[in-house]
Amino acid sequence: MLIAPILLILAAVPMICGQVSPRGPFGPGDDRRSGVTDEDWYRATRVAGGAFLMGGLIWLAAALVLPGHFDSMRQERETIAFIGTTAVAVAMVVSMLYVEGGSEEW
């Protein structure tokens, strides 16, 4: 139960540090028809990275704190999975709202 949140945290760090290039496999590439400037790309990627970092930390905290507090292993796993899924979904919504809204700052 710890692998997924740790991977999410590790994936968020390069996003926050500005190491994910717009010309790499995750960016729009050299196609300027998308209208995304490099500055906009890095700003949106930093916001998304921060959101995913927070989601990963919440998920990791749930996976570390909650075991042993339930009547069955099934309840424990379902609760941790629900918290993780919700944290990632919220991070995705925050990222999409930032990009789609064109917000300069949060």
Secondary structure, DSSP 8 states (H G I E B T S, - for coil): --HHHHHHHHHHHHHHTT-S-TTSTTS-TT-GGG---HHHHHHHHHHHHHHHHHHHHHHHHHHHHSTTSSSSHHHHHHHHHHHHHHHHHHHHHHHHHHHHHT-S--
